[in-house]
């Protein structure tokens, strides 16, 4: 880590609390909020020795997010990268990417089984049905199992209101061709509470970008039933239906001269997902509470992915059409026991997730226009290229036990010791006949993995105004089903393991009106899976990589009177310690691609009169390398966004959002296939996902509340 970063971190974490302790020792729990994601049970944030970012219901209601990025990107060190129509990649203590290094949760239950990660998974969430979001930054496999490496994103479903409430809203952005309708209703009748939340969005074909339509319908229904004063039932069902064009990226010349162009005319993504959870929670021992959750998932993901089109020869290219299906049934049992001794508690449980994962893939022959580069039409190409045809099912079984012990050996201290043991089994069945002159994949097999993920952390209260913490934790990610069985042979792979080290400080200034939350971290990965090229056109996956990510996350939030402000930044460096991808290409020691040197956002809000607010936001993304060789660079960008809202009457609110106020040209994603050797051809090797131009969204909503 460079000296400037280390000096800044030490100054914040060590020196400043000592200088300010006397004047800030005034308010109990000045920095506190209740979180559930750091321990799978309610806890004070000040006693949680891990970096956790929180976006609450008040902020969601105030800012009317259009995308998940509007929710998540206000947290220091978290970046949701827009790929269009709620498709996305992510960066939490990792470069911007699509790797299976995050766990996405709903009320603490993974929304997908292990082995079937997809970087677009958050488009399966219903934003309108969430009461808040908590992001655990850094390795969290000790609680949440596989893939919780860079972090875990936990969406909390909204419960029923105590009195009758209902709302309806509409918003429209003509430049983006985007229209959305929101509805909700909620009430409680004696022991029973119900809440319904829904939104429907449409992106028309008539907007700034060619071939970029997208339709999404998502609803949540939650029921809470009090069986007794000490026990209750909670049932949730979430269904999402997404049908969206996959616009894809542009080559260098088109990005510079015609960013609204699309090379694709038929690529798409169609996701239908349903999740159902039934949870019972109640007192089962003296000072002890148990929770039993039964859950099921049914996901269907079909696509002609834009990123699969390539290997062009003249006007003919190759592509893929596939369908990835998931049927899951699972059980999550947790017990929380409180002890008076050392103010300690034990949280322990078991997790079982059984999923069937059928996958079908066919090859396409694609015709493109020589003059414009557009891909015009496709036909199935199995007869001429059977190598990529796949039809298999993988039965996935994940069983785990976990425990976390929290105790306070001294006044003002909190120690957390935990771990989770995961056992994973893949039963693979090839529905085609492998072997012979036409090879349709690998023979049937069963494969098992296991891993124990430990965690040790401690926090120390500095008066009533702050707390410091240290944490060592481990995350792991097993080979994905596609990494094992997506090719002709089965790769001999093991889980990748990541060790996370962090120091953090939370502090309140000015009687709690200004709050600081900062963390210094290092995340070391070993046995990372790389695609190793044996010969041109022939590659295999290997556990052959080692990586190191390190940085500083800093968040400031201020709220007093008519003014509010927030500042969030992550200064980071991500390197390959070992990364050899062929006998001649070795990127060891290089910076990982799509790893901005900083990602920063600043927002200043002002309330000129009661019921009104206007806020200006600035977003800066630092420069980064576009390729592994570190020879092609994206220069970064800075954007301005404007938000305004006004309560026209009781329950009636109007709002406006201006995105990219200065109408800057920028890329949401930039990459290059140039390996660093041989000739460099920017217009065939560099690809960009263009960001949207300036657009204005207008909205109107009405909320009825019987109070």
C-alpha positions in Angstrom: 0.0 0.0 0.0 1.5 3.4 -0.9 2.7 5.7 1.9 0.2 8.5 1.3 -2.7 6.0 1.9 -1.1 4.6 5.0 -0.4 8.0 6.5 -4.0 9.1 5.8 -5.4 5.9 7.4 -3.3 6.1 10.5 -4.2 9.8 11.0 -7.9 9.0 10.8 -7.9 5.8 12.8 -5.5 6.7 15.6 -4.8 10.4 16.0 -8.2 12.0 15.5 -10.2 10.2 18.2 -7.6 11.1 20.8 -7.8 14.8 19.9 -11.6 14.9 19.9 -12.6 12.5 22.7 -13.3 15.2 25.3 -15.7 17.3 23.3 -17.6 14.4 21.8 -18.2 12.4 25.0 -21.8 13.7 25.3 -24.4 11.5 23.6 -25.1 7.8 24.3 -25.0 5.7 21.1 -24.1 8.8 19.0 -23.0 6.7 16.1 -25.4 3.8 16.5 -28.0 2.2 14.4 -29.3 -1.4 14.6 -28.0 -3.8 12.0 -28.7 -7.5 11.4 -26.3 -8.5 8.7 -23.1 -8.5 10.7 -24.2 -11.3 13.0 -27.5 -12.5 11.6 -29.2 -11.0 14.6 -29.9 -7.5 15.8 -26.8 -5.7 17.0 -25.5 -2.2 17.6 -23.3 -1.0 14.7 -20.8 0.3 17.2 -20.3 -3.2 18.5 -20.0 -4.8 15.1 -16.3 -5.3 14.2 -16.8 -5.2 10.4 -17.4 -2.6 7.8 -21.2 -2.4 7.1 -22.9 0.2 5.0 -26.6 1.0 5.6 -29.3 2.6 3.4 -32.5 3.0 5.4 -36.2 3.3 4.4 -36.2 7.1 5.0 -33.5 7.5 2.3 -35.2 5.1 -0.1 -38.5 7.1 0.2 -36.8 10.4 -0.1 -34.6 9.7 -3.1 -36.9 7.6 -5.3 -34.1 5.3 -6.7 -34.4 4.3 -10.3 -31.7 1.6 -10.2 -29.9 -0.4 -7.6 -27.0 1.9 -8.2 -29.0 4.8 -6.8 -29.3 2.8 -3.6 -25.9 1.1 -3.3 -23.4 3.7 -4.7 -23.9 6.1 -1.8 -22.0 3.6 0.4 -18.2 4.1 0.5 -16.5 1.3 -1.3 -19.6 -0.1 -3.0 -20.1 0.5 -6.8 -23.0 -1.0 -8.8 -22.0 -0.6 -12.5 -24.9 0.0 -15.0 -24.9 -2.3 -18.0 -28.5 -1.2 -19.1 -32.0 -2.4 -18.1 -30.9 -3.3 -14.6 -28.1 -5.5 -15.9 -25.0 -4.7 -14.0 -21.6 -5.7 -12.6 -20.3 -4.9 -9.2 -17.3 -3.6 -7.2 -16.9 -4.2 -3.4 -13.2 -4.5 -2.5 -12.7 -6.0 -5.9 -12.3 -4.5 -9.4 -15.5 -3.8 -11.4 -16.4 -7.2 -12.7 -18.6 -10.2 -13.1 -16.9 -12.8 -10.9 -18.7 -14.9 -8.3 -17.3 -13.0 -5.3 -20.4 -11.5 -3.8 -23.4 -13.0 -1.9 -26.8 -11.4 -2.6 -29.4 -12.0 0.1 -33.0 -11.2 1.0 -33.7 -11.2 4.7 -30.4 -13.2 5.2 -31.2 -15.9 2.7 -29.2 -16.2 -0.6 -31.3 -15.3 -3.6 -29.4 -17.9 -5.7 -27.7 -21.2 -4.8 -24.0 -21.5 -4.8 -22.5 -22.5 -8.1 -25.0 -20.5 -10.2 -23.8 -17.0 -9.5 -24.7 -14.3 -12.1 -23.4 -10.7 -12.0 -26.9 -9.5 -13.0 -28.6 -11.2 -10.0 -29.8 -7.9 -8.4 -32.2 -7.4 -11.2 -34.2 -10.2 -9.5 -34.9 -7.9 -6.5 -38.0 -5.8 -6.0 -36.7 -2.4 -4.9 -40.2 -1.2 -4.1 -40.6 -4.0 -1.5 -37.4 -3.2 0.5 -37.3 -1.3 3.8 -33.5 -1.0 3.6 -30.2 -2.4 2.4 -27.2 -3.5 4.4 -23.8 -4.2 2.8 -21.2 -6.2 4.6 -17.9 -5.2 3.1 -15.1 -7.8 3.0 -15.2 -11.5 3.5 -18.4 -12.7 5.2 -18.3 -16.5 4.5 -18.2 -17.2 8.3 -21.9 -16.3 8.3 -23.2 -16.5 4.7 -21.0 -19.2 3.1 -19.7 -19.3 -0.5 -19.1 -16.2 -2.7 -19.3 -13.8 0.3 -15.7 -12.6 -0.6 -15.9 -9.0 -1.6 -19.0 -8.6 0.4 -22.6 -9.5 1.1 -25.6 -7.4 0.1 -28.7 -8.0 2.2 -32.1 -6.5 1.2 -34.6 -6.3 4.0 -38.2 -6.8 3.0 -40.7 -4.2 4.3 -43.2 -5.3 6.9 -46.8 -4.3 7.3 -47.9 -0.9 8.6 -49.9 -0.6 11.9 -52.7 1.3 10.1 -54.1 1.3 6.6 -51.7 2.8 4.0 -51.6 2.8 0.2 -49.5 4.6 -2.4 -49.3 5.0 -6.1 -46.7 6.7 -8.2 -45.6 7.3 -11.8 -42.3 8.6 -13.3 -41.2 9.3 -16.8 -37.9 10.0 -18.5 -38.4 10.8 -22.2 -34.7 10.7 -23.2 -34.2 7.3 -21.7 -37.6 6.2 -22.9 -38.3 5.0 -19.4 -41.7 4.9 -17.6 -42.4 3.3 -14.2 -45.5 2.7 -12.1 -45.3 2.0 -8.4 -48.2 0.7 -6.1 -48.3 -0.5 -2.6 -50.9 -1.3 0.2 -50.5 -2.3 3.8 -52.4 -2.8 7.0 -52.6 -4.9 10.2 -55.7 -6.7 11.5 -55.1 -7.9 15.0 -52.3 -10.5 14.8 -52.1 -10.4 11.0 -50.2 -7.9 9.0 -50.0 -7.7 5.2 -48.0 -5.7 2.8 -48.1 -5.7 -1.0 -45.4 -3.8 -3.1 -45.2 -3.7 -6.9 -43.5 -1.8 -9.6 -43.7 -2.0 -13.4 -41.1 -0.4 -15.7 -41.0 0.0 -19.4 -38.2 1.2 -21.6 -39.4 1.9 -25.1 -37.4 1.4 -28.3 -37.7 5.1 -29.0 -34.9 6.6 -26.9 -31.3 7.8 -27.1 -29.9 4.3 -27.6 -30.7 1.8 -30.4 -32.1 -1.6 -29.5 -32.4 -1.0 -25.8 -36.0 -1.8 -24.9 -36.6 -3.4 -21.4 -39.7 -4.4 -19.5 -39.8 -5.4 -15.8 -42.6 -6.3 -13.5 -41.8 -7.1 -9.8 -44.0 -7.6 -6.8 -43.6 -8.6 -3.2 -46.2 -9.9 -0.7 -45.3 -10.2 2.9 -47.4 -11.5 5.8 -46.6 -11.4 9.5 -48.7 -13.3 12.0 -48.3 -13.1 15.8 -48.8 -16.6 17.2 -48.2 -15.4 20.7 -46.4 -12.5 22.4 -43.2 -14.6 22.1 -43.5 -16.1 18.6 -44.5 -15.2 15.1 -44.7 -16.4 11.5 -43.4 -14.4 8.5 -44.1 -15.4 4.9 -42.8 -13.6 1.8 -43.2 -14.2 -1.9 -41.2 -12.2 -4.5 -41.7 -12.5 -8.2 -39.9 -10.7 -11.0 -40.3 -10.9 -14.7 -37.6 -9.2 -16.8 -37.5 -9.1 -20.6 -34.7 -6.8 -21.9 -32.6 -6.2 -24.9 -28.9 -6.8 -24.3 -27.5 -3.8 -26.1 -23.9 -4.7 -25.5 -20.8 -2.6 -26.1 -19.3 -0.6 -28.9 -15.9 -0.6 -30.5 -13.6 2.4 -30.3 -14.8 4.4 -33.4 -18.5 4.0 -32.8 -18.1 4.9 -29.1 -16.3 8.2 -30.0 -18.6 9.2 -32.9 -22.0 7.5 -32.3 -22.5 6.3 -28.7 -26.3 5.7 -29.2 -25.6 3.0 -31.8 -26.1 -0.7 -31.1 -24.3 -3.4 -33.0 -27.0 -5.9 -31.8 -30.5 -6.4 -33.1 -31.6 -9.6 -31.5 -29.6 -10.3 -28.3 -31.8 -10.4 -25.2 -32.1 -11.5 -21.5 -35.3 -13.0 -20.1 -35.4 -13.7 -16.4 -38.4 -15.1 -14.5 -37.7 -15.6 -10.8 -39.9 -16.5 -7.8 -38.7 -16.8 -4.2 -40.9 -17.9 -1.3 -39.8 -18.0 2.4 -41.7 -19.1 5.5 -40.1 -18.3 8.8 -41.0 -19.1 12.4 -39.4 -17.2 15.2 -40.0 -17.7 18.9 -38.6 -18.1 22.4 -37.4 -21.7 22.8 -35.2 -21.3 25.9 -34.8 -18.8 28.7 -33.1 -15.8 27.0 -33.0 -17.7 23.8 -34.7 -17.3 20.4 -34.9 -19.7 17.5 -35.7 -19.0 13.9 -36.6 -21.7 11.3 -36.9 -20.7 7.7 -38.0 -22.9 4.8 -37.4 -21.4 1.4 -37.8 -22.2 -2.2 -36.6 -20.6 -5.5 -37.7 -21.1 -9.1 -35.6 -19.2 -11.6 -35.6 -19.4 -15.4 -32.9 -17.4 -17.3 -32.8 -17.4 -21.1 -30.6 -15.3 -23.2 -28.7 -14.7 -26.4 -25.8 -12.8 -24.8 -24.2 -10.0 -26.6 -20.8 -10.8 -25.0 -20.8 -14.3 -26.6 -20.7 -12.9 -30.2 -17.2 -13.1 -31.7 -14.8 -15.2 -33.8 -15.9 -13.3 -36.9 -14.6 -14.2 -40.3 -15.9 -11.7 -42.9 -19.6 -11.3 -42.5 -20.0 -14.5 -40.4 -19.7 -14.6 -36.6 -20.3 -17.2 -33.9 -22.7 -16.8 -30.9 -24.7 -18.8 -28.3 -28.2 -19.2 -27.2 -28.8 -20.7 -23.7 -31.2 -21.3 -20.9 -30.1 -21.7 -17.2 -32.8 -23.0 -14.8 -32.8 -23.3 -11.0 -35.3 -25.1 -8.7 -34.4 -24.9 -5.0 -35.6 -26.1 -1.7 -33.8 -25.1 1.5 -33.8 -24.9 5.3 -32.1 -22.3 7.5 -32.2 -22.9 11.3 -30.7 -20.4 13.7 -30.6 -20.1 17.5 -29.6 -17.0 19.5 -28.8 -17.5 23.2 -28.1 -14.6 25.5 -25.8 -15.0 28.6 -25.3 -12.7 31.5 -21.7 -13.8 31.8 -19.5 -11.3 30.0 -22.7 -9.9 28.3 -22.2 -12.7 25.8 -24.3 -14.4 23.3 -24.1 -17.4 21.0 -25.6 -17.5 17.5 -25.5 -20.9 15.8 -27.3 -22.8 13.2 -27.5 -25.1 10.2 -28.2 -24.4 6.5 -29.3 -26.8 3.8 -29.8 -25.9 0.2 -30.7 -28.4 -2.5 -31.0 -27.1 -6.1 -31.5 -28.6 -9.5 -29.7 -26.7 -12.2 -30.6 -27.8 -15.8 -28.6 -26.0 -18.6 -29.1 -26.0 -22.3 -26.8 -24.2 -24.8 -26.8 -24.2 -28.7 -24.5 -22.5 -31.1 -25.5 -19.7 -33.5 -24.2 -18.7 -36.9 -24.6 -14.9 -37.1 -24.6 -12.6 -40.1 -23.3 -9.1 -39.7 -23.4 -6.1 -42.0 -19.9 -5.4 -43.3 -20.4 -1.6 -43.5 -22.0 -0.9 -40.1 -20.7 -3.9 -38.1 -24.3 -4.7 -36.9 -25.3 -8.2 -36.2 -28.4 -8.7 -38.4 -29.7 -12.3 -38.0 -28.8 -15.7 -36.8 -29.5 -19.4 -37.4 -28.7 -22.5 -35.3 -25.3 -23.9 -36.2 -25.1 -27.2 -34.3 -24.4 -29.3 -37.3 -21.3 -27.3 -38.4 -20.1 -26.6 -34.8 -21.3 -29.2 -32.3 -18.4 -28.5 -29.9 -20.3 -25.9 -27.8 -23.7 -27.7 -27.7 -24.6 -28.6 -24.1 -27.6 -30.2 -22.4 -26.9 -31.2 -18.8 -28.3 -31.0 -15.3 -26.3 -30.4 -12.1 -27.9 -31.3 -8.8 -26.3 -29.1 -6.1 -26.3 -29.8 -2.4 -24.9 -27.3 0.1 -25.0 -28.1 3.8 -23.4 -26.0 6.5 -23.1 -25.4 10.2 -22.2 -22.0 11.6 -21.6 -20.4 15.0 -20.6 -17.0 16.3 -19.8 -16.1 19.9 -19.9 -12.5 21.0 -18.7 -11.4 24.4 -17.3 -8.3 26.3 -14.3 -9.2 28.4 -13.8 -5.5 29.4 -16.0 -2.5 29.6 -16.4 -0.9 26.2 -15.0 -3.9 24.3 -16.8 -6.5 22.1 -15.1 -9.6 20.8 -16.6 -11.8 18.0 -15.3 -15.2 17.2 -17.1 -17.3 14.5 -16.9 -19.7 11.7 -18.8 -21.8 9.2 -18.2 -25.2 7.8 -19.6 -25.8 4.3 -19.9 -29.1 2.4 -20.7 -28.9 -1.3 -21.7 -31.6 -3.7 -22.2 -31.4 -7.5 -24.0 -34.4 -9.2 -23.5 -33.8 -12.9 -25.6 -35.6 -15.6 -24.9 -35.1 -19.3 -28.1 -35.6 -21.3 -26.2 -35.9 -24.5 -23.8 -38.6 -25.6 -20.2 -37.6 -24.9 -17.3 -39.0 -26.9 -16.9 -40.1 -30.5 -16.3 -37.8 -33.4 -18.8 -35.3 -32.0 -18.1 -34.4 -28.4 -21.0 -33.1 -26.4 -19.3 -32.4 -23.1 -18.1 -34.6 -20.3 -19.3 -37.9 -18.9 -21.4 -38.0 -15.7 -19.7 -37.5 -12.4 -20.1 -36.4 -8.8 -17.7 -34.0 -7.1 -17.5 -32.7 -3.5 -15.9 -29.7 -1.9 -15.6 -28.5 1.7 -14.3 -25.4 3.5 -14.2 -23.9 6.9 -14.4 -20.1 7.0 -13.2 -18.5 10.3 -13.6 -14.9 11.6 -12.1 -13.0 14.6 -13.0 -9.4 15.4 -13.0 -6.9 18.2 -14.4 -3.4 18.8 -13.6 -0.8 21.4 -15.9 2.0 22.4 -14.1 5.4 22.6 -16.4 7.3 25.0 -20.0 7.6 23.7 -19.0 9.2 20.4 -17.0 6.6 18.6 -15.7 3.1 18.3 -12.7 1.4 16.6 -12.5 -2.2 15.4 -10.3 -4.8 13.9 -11.3 -7.8 11.9 -9.7 -10.9 10.3 -12.1 -13.0 8.2 -12.0 -15.4 5.4 -14.2 -15.9 2.3 -14.2 -18.6 -0.3 -15.9 -19.4 -3.6 -16.1 -22.9 -5.1 -15.8 -23.5 -8.8 -19.0 -22.5 -10.6 -21.0 -25.1 -12.4 -20.2 -23.4 -15.7 -16.4 -23.5 -14.9 -16.5 -27.2 -14.3 -18.9 -28.5 -16.9 -19.2 -25.8 -19.6 -16.5 -27.4 -21.8 -15.7 -30.8 -23.2 -13.5 -31.9 -20.3 -14.0 -31.4 -16.6 -11.4 -29.1 -15.0 -9.7 -30.2 -11.8 -10.5 -27.2 -9.7 -10.6 -26.3 -6.0 -12.3 -23.4 -4.1 -10.6 -20.0 -4.2 -9.9 -18.6 -0.8 -9.6 -14.9 0.3 -8.3 -13.6 3.6 -9.6 -10.2 4.7 -7.9 -7.9 7.2 -9.3 -4.6 8.2 -9.1 -1.7 10.7 -12.1 0.7 11.1 -13.3 3.7 12.9 -16.8 5.1 13.5 -17.1 8.6 15.0 -19.7 11.2 15.7 -19.0 15.0 15.6 -21.2 18.0 16.5 -23.5 16.1 18.9 -24.1 13.4 16.3 -25.0 15.6 13.3 -21.8 14.6 11.5 -20.8 11.0 11.3 -17.6 9.4 10.1 -17.3 5.7 9.0 -13.9 4.6 7.6 -12.0 1.3 7.1 -8.6 0.3 6.0 -8.5 -3.2 4.4 -6.4 -5.8 2.6 -8.0 -8.7 0.8 -5.6 -11.5 -0.4 -6.9 -14.2 -2.8 -5.2 -17.5 -3.5 -6.1 -20.3 -5.9 -8.1 -17.9 -8.0 -9.5 -19.5 -11.1 -7.9 -18.4 -14.4 -8.5 -19.4 -18.0 -5.1 -20.8 -19.1 -4.5 -21.0 -22.9 -2.9 -24.3 -23.9 -2.8 -23.5 -27.6 -4.8 -21.0 -29.9 -8.5 -21.8 -29.4 -7.8 -24.3 -26.7 -7.9 -23.2 -23.0 -8.8 -24.7 -19.6 -9.6 -23.3 -16.1 -6.9 -23.6 -13.5 -6.4 -22.6 -9.8 -3.4 -20.6 -10.8 -3.9 -17.0 -9.6 -3.1 -14.9 -6.5 -4.5 -11.4 -6.1 -4.2 -8.6 -3.6 -6.8 -5.8 -3.1 -6.1 -3.0 -0.6 -7.5 0.4 0.1 -9.3 2.9 2.3 -13.0 3.5 2.5 -14.2 6.8 3.9 -17.8 7.9 4.5 -19.1 11.2 6.0 -22.8 12.0 6.6 -24.1 15.4 7.9 -27.7 16.3 8.7 -28.7 19.5 10.5 -31.5 21.9 9.9 -32.0 22.8 6.3 -28.7 21.3 5.1 -27.6 17.7 4.6 -24.6 16.3 2.9 -22.7 13.0 2.3 -19.3 12.1 1.1 -18.2 8.6 0.1 -14.9 7.5 -1.4 -12.8 4.4 -1.9 -9.1 4.7 -2.7 -7.9 1.3 -3.8 -5.3 -0.8 -5.5 -5.9 -4.2 -7.0 -3.0 -6.3 -8.2 -2.2 -9.7 -9.6 0.5 -11.3 -7.4 0.5 -14.3 -9.7 -1.4 -14.5 -13.0 0.0 -16.5 -15.9 -2.5 -17.2 -18.6 -0.3 -19.1 -21.1 3.3 -20.2 -21.6 4.1 -16.7 -23.0 1.7 -14.3 -21.2 2.4 -13.6 -17.5 0.6 -10.7 -15.9 2.0 -11.2 -12.4 2.6 -7.9 -10.7 0.3 -6.0 -13.0 -2.7 -4.0 -11.9 -6.0 -5.7 -12.4 -8.2 -4.2 -15.2 -11.4 -2.2 -14.5 -10.0 -1.2 -11.1 -10.5 2.6 -10.7 -8.0 4.3 -8.5 -10.9 6.0 -6.7 -14.7 6.0 -6.8 -16.1 9.1 -5.1 -19.5 10.6 -4.6 -20.5 13.9 -2.9 -24.1 15.1 -2.4 -25.2 18.4 -0.8 -28.9 18.8 0.0 -30.9 21.9 0.9 -34.5 22.3 2.2 -35.5 25.9 1.3 -39.1 25.5 2.7 -41.0 22.8 4.5 -41.7 19.8 2.3 -39.1 20.7 -0.3 -35.5 19.5 -1.0 -33.0 20.1 -3.7 -29.7 18.2 -3.9 -26.7 18.3 -6.2 -24.6 15.1 -6.5 -21.1 14.8 -8.0 -19.7 11.4 -9.0 -16.1 10.8 -9.8 -14.6 7.5 -11.2 -10.9 7.4 -11.4 -8.8 6.2 -14.4 -8.2 2.4 -14.8 -6.4 0.0 -17.0 -8.7 -1.7 -19.7 -6.5 -4.8 -20.2 -4.3 -7.1 -18.2 -1.1 -5.9 -19.8 -1.7 -2.4 -18.4 -1.2 -0.7 -21.8 -4.7 0.6 -22.6 -6.3 3.1 -20.2 -9.7 4.5 -19.6 -9.3 8.1 -18.3 -12.2 8.1 -15.9 -15.0 10.6 -15.7 -16.9 13.0 -13.4 -20.7 13.4 -13.5 -23.2 15.8 -12.0 -26.8 14.8 -11.0 -29.6 16.9 -9.6 -32.6 15.9 -7.5 -35.6 17.9 -6.3 -38.8 17.1 -4.6 -41.8 19.0 -3.2 -44.8 18.1 -1.1 -47.7 19.7 -3.0 -50.3 18.7 -0.4 -50.7 16.1 2.3 -49.6 12.8 0.7 -49.0 14.3 -2.7 -45.4 14.7 -3.8 -43.8 15.7 -7.1 -40.1 15.2 -7.9 -37.5 15.6 -10.7 -34.2 14.0 -11.3 -31.6 15.2 -13.8 -28.9 12.7 -14.6 -25.6 13.7 -16.2 -26.4 17.3 -15.8 -23.4 18.5 -17.8 -24.1 16.0 -20.7 -20.7 14.4 -20.5 -19.7 11.5 -22.7 -18.5 8.6 -20.6 -18.4 4.8 -20.5 -20.1 2.7 -17.8 -17.6 -0.1 -18.7 -14.4 -0.1 -20.8 -12.2 -3.1 -21.7 -9.6 -4.2 -24.2 -8.6 -7.6 -25.5 -5.2 -6.4 -26.4 -2.8 -8.8 -24.8 0.2 -6.3 -24.8 2.0 -8.1 -27.5 1.7 -7.9 -31.3 -0.2 -5.2 -33.2 -2.6 -3.0 -31.3 -5.9 -2.3 -33.1 -8.1 -0.1 -31.0 -11.2 -0.4 -33.2 -11.4 -4.1 -33.0 -9.9 -4.7 -29.5 -11.3 -1.9 -27.3 -15.0 -2.0 -26.2 -17.1 0.5 -24.3 -20.6 0.4 -22.8 -21.6 4.0 -23.4 -23.2 6.0 -20.5 -26.5 7.9 -21.0 -26.5 11.5 -22.0 -28.4 14.2 -20.0 -31.9 13.1 -19.1 -34.7 14.5 -17.0 -37.1 12.3 -15.0 -40.4 13.7 -13.6 -42.4 11.9 -11.1 -45.7 12.2 -9.1 -46.8 10.1 -6.2 -49.6 10.0 -3.7 -49.6 8.2 -0.3 -52.7 7.6 1.8 -52.2 7.0 5.5 -55.1 6.6 7.9 -53.1 8.3 10.7 
